[in-house]
Amino acid sequence: ASLDSFCMASSAAAKPRARPRKVIAIQDLDALKAKKQQLKQDLKEMNKTVKVQQQKKRRLMKAAHNLHDEDLLWLLRERQTQRSEDPNSAQDQNGDAAEDLSAENVEPNETVNSEEHVNRTSDGAQSNE
């Protein structure tokens, strides 16, 4: 009696009227796997690019802060607000000249006194703003 009940239970579990699964060709699965792998790789490269850009920005902001260059700090903050308003701007994709600067190539003699901005005229005289 136990054998008959086992056969009935297994046949009920098979559900003969169940809808068959959609069949996908092996070539399509391989193509999908390859595409998934390529997308993963692209995402990884984009993340690296974003991290490098963020690192350049941090270095430049730190250098400007260390040099007390208020004009450069203002310019960097202004660019950041412009980018947050327009994330697909051409400046983002092409890169900015200011982002190529880093703390290593900023000269200490290029400092600007934040209390008093001094402009030199062509004859060497100073004029205060």
N, C-alpha and C positions, 0 to 999 in steps of 0.2 A: 504494500500500500504506500510505503514511503517513496518508492521509485516512481509511481504514478504521480504523486503530488509534486515531486521534483520536476518531472517533465512538464507538468501543467504550469508550474511557476516559471520555468525558463521560457516557455512559449509565450506566456503573458508578458514577460519582461521584454521580449523582442519586439512587440507591437507591430504586427505585420502591416497595419494600415498607416504607419508613420511615414511622413514625407521624406524622401531621400535627400541627402545633403547636396548642395550645388557642387558640381564637379568642376574643378579648375585644372586646366592643362598644366603639366609640369613646367613647360617653357614659360608660361605666364607667372608661375610661382617663382621661378629662377629670376625672371626679369624684375618682379616686384622686390625680391630680396636684394638684388643688385641696386635697384633704385633707392631702397631704404638705406643701404650701406652708404651710397653716394650722398644722400641727404644728411646722414649722420656726420660724414666727413666734412661736408660743406658747413654744417652748423658748428663743428669744432673749430674750423678755420675762422669763421666769422667771430666766434667768441674770443679767439686769440687776438684778432684785429681790434676788437672793441677794447680788450684789456690793455693792449699797447697804446691805443689812443687815450684811454683814461690815465695811464701811467705818464704819458707825455704831458697831459694837462696838469696832473698833480705836480710834476717836476717844475713846470713853468710857473704855476701858481706859487709854489714854495720859493722858487728863485725870486720872483717878483716881490713876494712878501719879505724875504730876507734882505732884499735891496731897498725896501721901503719905496718901491716904485708904484705910486698910487695910480698913475696914468695907465700903466700896463695892467694892473689889477682891475681897474675899471673896464678897460678894453676886453679883458678875458671874461669878466662877468657879463658884459653886454653881449658878447658873442654867445655865451651860454644861454642867455635868455632868448636870443634870436633863434637859436637851434631848438630850444624847447617849444617855441611857437611854431616852427616849420621844420619838422624832423626830416623831411626829404629835400632839404635845400642842397644846392649844388656845392656849397662850401663844404658840407659834410663829406660828400663823395670825393671831391677833389683834394681836400685837405687844405689847411691854412698855413701860410708861411710862419705865423707865430707859433703854431704847434710843433714846427720842426726845431725850434729852439729848445734847448734843455739847460739844466742847471750847470752843466760843464762848460758850455760855450757862451755864457753870459758873463761879461767882464765886470768886475767890481767897480771900475772907474766910470761906469755908465749909470751910476746911481743918480737919482733925482731927489733933492731935499723936498719932503712933502710939505713943509711949512712955507717954503718960498721957492717958486719956480723961476729959474733964471734963464732968459733967452739971450743968446749971443748974436750980435749983428755981424754983418760981413766984415766990418773993420775991427772986430774983437771987443767992442764995448759991451757992457752988460746992461740989460734993461729988465726991471722987475715987473711981473704981471700983477 
